[in-house]
Amino acid sequence: MLNWIEKRTGFVSMTKDFLTEDVPGGASYWYVFGSATLFAMIVQITTGIFLTFFYAPSAATAWESTRAIYLNPYTHFLLSVHYWGSSAMIALVFLHLLQVLIWGAYKSPRELQWVVGVLLLLVTLVLGLTGYLLPWDMDAYFASQVSLNITGLAPGLGPVIQHIAQGGGAMGTATINRFFGLHVWLMPAVLVLLVGAHLAIFRHNGSAGPVVEDPRTLKVGRFWPDQMFMDGAFSFIVFVIICFLAFAFPPYLDAKADPTKFFVPYPAWYFLSLFGLLALVPPELHLGPLTIGTELIATIVVPTLFLVVVLLLPWLDRSRTRSFAARSGILWTTTIVVCTIVGLSIFAQVTTMAKQAAAPASPPESVVLSEAEAATTSTAGAPGAIPASNVGVAGATNANGAKVFAANCASCHGAQGQGTPGAFPPLANNPVVTGDSQKVIGILTAGLHGQISVGGMSYNGQMPAWKGQLSNKDIADVITYIRGGLGSNHASAVTEAQVAAYKP
């Protein structure tokens, strides 16, 4: 059988060459970080695939589906493994790059291998950033809002990128869909491609080995079985640690995102240094008539320059050898940078905890889940259903109206129609919404532009014209849903014939 497979694929000989390749300096636990990172990636992809079976990406269903995951002990553990696995993968990529930097393994002919490794760290950070929003609880919403606001600070395309990533002027269903697509499809595809490129370049160049004056003096070992055993043992230890943390310290699920409430978010640990730098500098510096925006410098300029330096390190390092003495300047600089990152992270941790202590405390997770259970028992069942207490003249549950609302309206006006302060007015408990149905039809079909006032509050958001984008039936259904299914709204239903007959 093996001969048959070998003649047609060459897999047997390729596997043999891989297992019997030389390891400079012999097998060592110093070489395990790359394999452990690959193992962590496999854990993340596997658990992520299964989590997509239970997660529903929309403002109306994201938190609810996450809550359902929490209520099942098996899916809860699966999510916890995914949560801690992401931290493990980011930490392992960072440690692997740090080891390569310390050993000088980025030098010729491994420059491109280093660049691909740095890009891998960036992709894992983007994966962490996009995944952080998906539970759609208070912490996820407000922490992601800070990240999106930082993106908008970039000169030129910053606001455009923020608008695209956010899916409009405010966070909602479109934001979740974009982050979900990035987290589940685009970034994993890029990650797999970069890992493949990294392994191919590594196979071509071989291992750099430990730092010695003359590499020819190194003893040579084989990958199988010694190094394979060390890689497997360390990966197993990593997996045990992930499972222990997942069991003992599962991630906390806060209340569902509500932009109308005040909340102090806690950023992911791998972004603490950036939050610390942002908290350390004043918003602006005034030098006579000159005003300098320090937030732009702290969040865009400094990280970008740092990234450029790290990417170009193989060409900036002019030393002729990998010896520690020849690269003492780079090693001392690395020490200072790492200590600064740790110091900023600690500063961000302390300041964030102080702000959270002064703000209203989040309820225990058991209370959050039990309150949600009590709320859902009063609904018709399906996500987006109109609560029984709200079924007025508008009639029974309007499933299509709820679907149209979640897809086209919730991203701006909120899943419960609560609106977005300063941008999009509330639809729940809004007298205009429950007033003249002809006026509401006109607003939806022709759009609304310019500043408006609702309940003494001003709003500047722009509403598109849905005529031609939605069918008359969809417009009638969503108006009916809004007029009878949000907050305490009780108003008459709107028919498809009314929409078709409407004339401005």
C-alpha positions in Angstrom: 0.0 0.0 0.0 2.8 2.4 0.9 4.6 1.7 -2.3 1.4 2.3 -4.3 0.8 5.7 -2.5 4.5 6.6 -3.0 4.5 6.0 -6.7 1.5 8.2 -7.2 2.1 11.0 -4.7 5.6 10.9 -3.3 4.2 11.4 0.2 6.1 8.6 1.8 9.5 9.9 0.7 8.5 13.5 1.7 7.5 12.3 5.1 10.7 10.3 5.5 12.8 13.3 4.5 10.9 15.5 7.0 11.3 13.1 9.9 14.9 12.4 9.3 16.1 16.0 8.7 19.0 17.2 10.7 18.5 19.5 13.8 21.5 21.8 14.4 22.7 21.4 17.9 20.4 18.3 18.5 16.9 18.2 19.9 16.0 21.0 22.3 13.0 22.4 24.1 14.1 25.8 22.7 12.7 24.7 19.3 9.2 23.8 20.5 7.5 27.3 20.2 6.8 27.0 16.5 5.2 23.6 16.7 3.2 24.6 19.8 1.9 27.7 17.9 0.8 25.4 15.0 -1.0 23.2 17.5 -2.7 26.1 19.0 -3.9 27.2 15.6 -5.4 23.8 14.9 -7.2 24.0 18.3 -8.6 27.4 17.4 -9.7 26.4 13.9 -11.4 23.2 15.3 -13.2 24.8 18.2 -14.1 27.8 16.0 -15.8 25.6 13.4 -18.0 23.9 16.0 -18.9 27.3 17.6 -20.3 28.5 14.3 -22.9 25.8 14.5 -24.4 27.6 17.5 -23.7 31.3 16.9 -26.1 33.6 15.0 -24.4 36.9 13.9 -26.8 39.8 14.2 -27.6 42.5 16.8 -30.8 40.7 17.6 -29.3 37.2 18.0 -25.5 37.4 18.7 -25.8 37.8 22.5 -28.8 35.5 22.7 -27.0 32.7 20.8 -23.9 33.3 23.0 -26.0 33.0 26.1 -27.4 29.7 24.7 -23.8 28.5 24.4 -23.2 29.4 28.0 -26.3 27.5 29.2 -25.1 24.2 27.7 -22.1 22.9 29.7 -20.5 21.2 26.7 -20.7 24.2 24.3 -19.7 26.5 27.2 -16.5 24.5 27.7 -15.9 24.6 23.9 -16.2 28.3 23.9 -13.9 28.6 26.9 -11.2 26.5 25.2 -11.5 28.8 22.2 -11.2 31.8 24.4 -8.1 30.7 26.2 -6.7 29.1 23.1 -6.7 32.5 21.4 -4.6 33.9 24.2 -2.3 30.9 24.1 -1.8 31.3 20.4 -1.0 35.0 20.5 1.4 34.4 23.5 3.2 31.6 21.6 3.6 33.6 18.4 5.0 36.5 20.4 7.4 34.2 22.3 8.5 32.5 19.1 9.3 35.8 17.4 11.1 37.0 20.6 13.2 33.9 20.6 14.1 34.3 16.9 15.0 37.9 17.6 17.2 37.0 20.6 19.0 34.3 18.6 19.4 36.5 15.5 17.7 33.8 13.4 16.2 36.6 11.2 19.6 37.2 9.5 20.4 36.1 5.9 19.0 34.0 4.4 16.0 34.1 6.7 14.8 37.6 6.2 11.5 36.7 4.5 10.9 34.0 7.1 11.0 36.8 9.7 8.7 39.1 7.8 6.1 36.3 7.4 6.4 35.6 11.1 5.7 39.2 12.0 2.7 39.2 9.6 1.4 36.0 11.4 1.5 37.9 14.7 -0.5 40.7 13.1 -3.1 38.3 11.8 -3.5 36.6 15.1 -4.0 40.0 16.8 -6.7 40.8 14.2 -8.3 37.5 14.9 -8.4 38.4 18.6 -9.8 41.8 17.9 -12.6 40.6 15.6 -13.5 37.8 17.9 -13.8 40.1 20.9 -16.9 41.8 19.5 -18.9 38.6 18.7 -20.5 37.9 22.1 -22.2 41.4 21.8 -22.2 42.0 25.5 -21.4 45.4 27.1 -17.6 44.8 27.3 -17.4 43.5 23.7 -19.4 46.5 22.4 -17.6 49.3 24.2 -14.1 47.8 23.9 -14.6 47.3 20.1 -16.0 50.9 19.9 -12.7 52.2 21.2 -10.8 50.1 18.7 -13.0 51.4 15.8 -12.6 55.0 17.0 -8.8 54.5 17.0 -9.0 53.3 13.4 -10.9 56.4 12.5 -8.1 58.6 13.8 -5.8 57.6 11.0 -5.4 60.4 8.5 -6.8 60.0 5.0 -8.5 56.6 4.8 -9.0 56.2 8.6 -12.7 57.4 8.7 -13.5 55.4 5.5 -12.0 52.2 7.0 -13.9 52.8 10.2 -17.2 53.3 8.3 -16.7 50.2 6.3 -15.7 48.1 9.3 -18.5 49.5 11.4 -21.0 49.1 8.6 -22.4 52.6 8.9 -22.4 55.4 11.4 -23.0 53.2 14.4 -22.3 49.7 15.5 -25.0 47.1 14.9 -25.8 44.0 12.8 -23.6 45.2 10.0 -20.6 45.5 12.3 -21.2 42.0 13.7 -21.5 40.6 10.2 -18.2 42.2 9.1 -16.3 41.2 12.1 -17.8 37.7 11.9 -16.7 37.4 8.2 -13.2 38.6 9.1 -12.9 36.3 12.1 -14.3 33.2 10.5 -13.3 33.4 6.8 -10.8 36.0 5.7 -8.3 36.1 8.6 -8.2 32.2 9.0 -7.6 31.9 5.2 -4.8 34.4 5.4 -3.4 32.7 8.5 -3.3 29.3 6.8 -1.6 30.8 3.7 1.0 32.5 5.9 1.7 29.4 7.9 2.2 27.4 4.7 4.6 30.1 3.4 6.4 30.1 6.7 6.9 26.4 6.8 7.9 26.3 3.1 10.6 28.9 3.7 11.7 27.1 6.9 12.0 23.8 5.0 14.1 25.6 2.4 16.5 27.3 4.8 16.5 24.8 7.6 16.8 25.5 11.3 19.3 28.3 12.3 20.3 26.5 15.4 21.7 28.0 18.6 24.0 31.0 18.6 27.7 29.9 18.3 30.7 31.4 16.7 31.2 28.5 14.3 28.0 26.6 13.3 30.2 23.7 12.0 31.0 22.8 15.6 27.4 22.0 16.4 26.4 18.4 16.9 23.6 17.2 14.6 20.5 15.4 15.8 17.4 14.1 14.0 13.9 15.5 14.1 12.4 12.0 14.8 12.0 10.8 17.5 13.7 13.2 19.9 12.5 16.6 18.6 9.1 15.2 17.7 8.7 14.0 21.3 9.7 17.4 22.7 7.3 19.2 20.4 4.5 16.9 21.2 5.1 17.0 24.9 5.2 20.8 25.1 2.0 21.0 22.9 0.3 18.6 25.2 1.3 20.7 28.2 -0.1 23.8 26.4 -3.4 22.0 25.7 -3.7 20.9 29.4 -3.2 24.5 30.5 -5.8 25.7 28.1 -8.3 23.1 29.3 -7.6 23.9 32.9 -8.1 27.6 32.4 -11.2 26.9 30.4 -12.7 24.8 33.2 -11.5 26.9 36.1 -11.8 30.4 34.7 -14.4 30.5 31.8 -14.9 33.9 30.2 -17.5 36.2 31.8 -20.6 37.1 29.7 -21.9 40.6 30.6 -25.3 42.0 29.9 -26.4 42.5 26.3 -24.8 45.5 24.5 -26.7 48.7 25.2 -25.1 51.9 23.8 -27.4 54.1 25.9 -25.7 53.0 29.1 -22.3 54.1 30.6 -19.8 51.3 30.7 -16.0 51.1 31.2 -14.7 48.3 29.0 -11.7 46.0 29.8 -9.5 45.5 26.7 -8.0 42.1 25.8 -4.6 41.7 27.5 -2.7 41.8 24.3 -4.0 45.4 23.6 -3.4 46.6 27.1 -0.2 48.4 26.2 -1.9 50.4 23.5 -4.7 51.4 25.9 -2.0 52.3 28.5 -0.2 54.5 26.1 -3.5 56.1 25.1 -4.4 56.7 28.8 -0.9 58.1 29.5 -0.9 61.0 27.0 -3.3 64.0 27.1 -5.7 64.3 24.1 -3.8 67.4 22.8 -0.6 69.3 23.3 -0.7 73.1 22.8 2.6 74.6 21.8 1.7 78.3 21.3 -0.5 78.5 18.2 0.2 74.9 17.3 -2.1 72.1 18.5 -0.9 68.5 18.3 -3.3 65.6 18.5 -1.4 63.2 20.8 -4.0 60.5 20.5 -3.1 60.2 16.8 0.6 59.9 17.7 0.0 57.4 20.5 -2.4 55.1 18.7 -1.4 55.4 15.0 2.0 56.9 14.5 4.0 55.1 17.3 2.5 51.6 16.6 3.0 52.0 12.8 6.7 53.1 13.2 7.3 50.3 15.6 5.8 47.8 13.1 7.9 49.2 10.3 11.1 48.9 12.4 10.3 45.3 13.4 9.6 44.3 9.8 12.8 45.8 8.5 14.9 44.5 11.4 16.9 42.0 9.2 18.1 44.8 7.1 18.6 47.3 9.9 20.8 44.9 11.8 24.3 45.5 10.2 26.2 43.0 12.4 28.0 40.3 10.6 27.3 37.5 12.9 24.5 36.2 15.2 26.6 36.4 18.3 25.1 38.2 21.3 28.1 40.5 21.6 27.8 41.7 18.0 24.1 42.4 18.5 24.2 43.9 22.0 22.6 47.1 20.9 19.6 45.3 19.4 19.3 43.0 22.5 19.3 45.9 24.9 16.8 47.8 22.8 14.6 44.7 22.8 14.8 44.5 26.6 13.8 48.1 27.0 10.9 47.7 24.5 9.6 44.5 26.2 9.8 46.2 29.6 8.0 49.2 28.3 5.2 47.1 26.8 4.8 45.3 30.2 4.9 48.6 32.1 2.2 50.1 29.9 0.1 47.0 30.2 0.3 47.1 34.0 -0.6 50.9 33.9 -3.6 50.2 31.7 -4.7 47.3 34.0 -4.5 49.6 37.1 -6.2 52.6 35.5 -9.0 50.5 33.9 -9.7 48.7 37.2 -9.9 52.0 39.0 -12.3 53.4 36.4 -14.4 50.2 36.6 -14.5 50.4 40.4 -15.9 54.0 40.2 -18.5 52.9 37.6 -21.7 50.8 38.2 -20.7 47.2 38.7 -21.6 44.5 36.3 -24.1 42.0 37.7 -22.9 38.4 38.4 -23.1 36.2 35.3 -25.8 34.0 37.0 -28.0 37.1 37.4 -27.4 38.1 33.7 -28.4 34.7 32.5 -31.4 34.3 34.7 -32.7 37.8 33.8 -32.4 37.0 30.2 -34.3 33.7 30.8 -37.1 35.6 32.4 -37.3 38.1 29.5 -37.3 35.4 26.8 -40.2 33.5 28.4 -42.4 36.5 27.6 -41.7 36.4 23.9 -43.2 34.3 21.1 -40.0 32.3 20.9 -38.0 33.1 17.8 -35.3 35.8 17.8 -36.9 39.1 16.9 -40.4 38.1 18.0 -42.7 40.7 19.4 -43.3 40.3 23.1 -46.8 39.3 24.0 -47.3 42.4 26.1 -46.5 44.5 23.0 -49.0 42.8 20.7 -51.4 45.7 20.1 -53.4 46.6 17.0 -50.3 45.7 15.0 -51.3 42.0 15.4 -49.3 38.9 16.1 -45.6 38.2 15.7 -44.4 39.7 12.4 -41.5 37.3 11.6 -40.7 38.9 8.3 -40.8 42.4 9.7 -38.4 41.3 12.5 -36.1 39.8 9.9 -36.1 43.0 7.7 -35.5 45.1 10.8 -32.5 43.0 12.0 -30.9 43.0 8.6 -31.5 46.7 7.7 -32.4 48.8 10.7 -30.9 47.3 13.9 -27.3 48.3 12.9 -28.2 52.0 13.4 -31.3 52.1 15.6 -30.3 49.2 17.9 -31.7 45.7 18.2 -34.4 46.9 20.6 -35.0 50.2 18.7 -33.2 52.1 21.4 -31.3 54.3 18.9 -27.8 55.7 19.1 -27.2 58.9 21.0 -26.4 61.8 18.7 -26.7 59.7 15.5 -29.9 57.7 15.1 -33.1 58.4 17.0 -34.9 55.7 19.0 -37.8 53.9 17.3 -39.2 52.5 20.5 -41.5 54.8 22.4 -41.2 57.4 19.6 -44.5 59.3 19.0 -43.6 59.9 15.3 -43.3 56.2 14.7 -46.6 55.5 16.3 -48.3 58.5 14.8 -49.5 59.1 11.2 -48.7 55.9 9.3 -48.5 57.9 6.0 -45.7 60.0 7.4 -43.8 56.9 8.5 -44.2 55.3 5.1 -42.8 58.5 3.5 -39.8 58.5 5.8 -38.9 54.9 5.0 -39.5 55.2 1.2 -37.8 58.6 0.7 -35.2 58.6 3.5 -34.5 61.3 6.0 -31.6 63.8 6.0 -30.5 66.6 8.2 -30.8 67.2 12.0 -33.9 66.0 13.7 -35.1 66.2 17.3 -36.9 63.4 19.3 -37.8 63.9 22.9 -35.6 67.0 23.2 -32.5 65.1 21.9 -30.8 66.0 18.6 -29.8 63.4 16.0 -27.6 63.8 12.9 -27.7 60.4 11.3 -28.6 60.0 7.7 -31.4 57.5 6.8 -31.3 56.0 3.2 -34.3 55.8 1.0 -35.5 52.2 1.1 -37.8 52.5 -2.0 -36.3 50.3 -4.6 -34.1 48.6 -2.1 -36.9 46.8 -0.3 -40.2 45.4 -1.7 -43.4 47.1 -0.7 -44.3 44.0 1.4 -41.0 44.3 3.3 -41.5 48.0 3.9 -45.0 47.3 5.2 -43.9 44.4 7.4 -41.0 46.3 9.0 -43.2 49.4 9.7 -45.8 47.1 11.3 -43.1 45.5 13.4 -41.6 48.8 14.5 -45.1 50.3 15.3 -46.2 47.3 17.3 -43.1 45.4 18.4 -40.6 47.8 19.9 -40.8 49.1 23.4 -44.3 50.2 24.3 -45.3 51.0 20.7 -49.0 50.2 20.0 -50.1 51.4 16.6 -52.0 50.2 13.6 -50.5 47.9 11.1 -49.4 49.1 7.6 -50.4 47.1 4.6 -48.6 46.4 1.3 -51.4 48.3 -0.5 -50.8 51.4 1.6 -47.1 51.4 0.7 -47.8 50.9 -3.0 -50.4 53.7 -3.0 -48.3 56.2 -1.1 -47.5 59.4 -2.9 -45.4 62.2 -1.4 
